[in-house]
Amino acid sequence: MKKIDMSDKAITRRLKRVDQLRELSLSLMKAKKVSDEKSARNKPTVKKTNAEN
């Protein structure tokens, strides 16, 4: 079984990496929301004719 480094430096390094991944995840979610909103605004609306009602 592989030993896991539990030194203070190693734990701090892993915590920093988790924080960076969390920040990236939040940024990507925010970017997707903005992208979805922009595409919804730019999507042409289709008007129904009387025959379709």
PyMOL commands that set and color helices and strands:
alter all, ss='L'
color gray80, all
select helices_A, chain A and resi 8-42+50-52
alter helices_A, ss='H'
color red, helices_A
deselect
rebuild
show_as cartoon
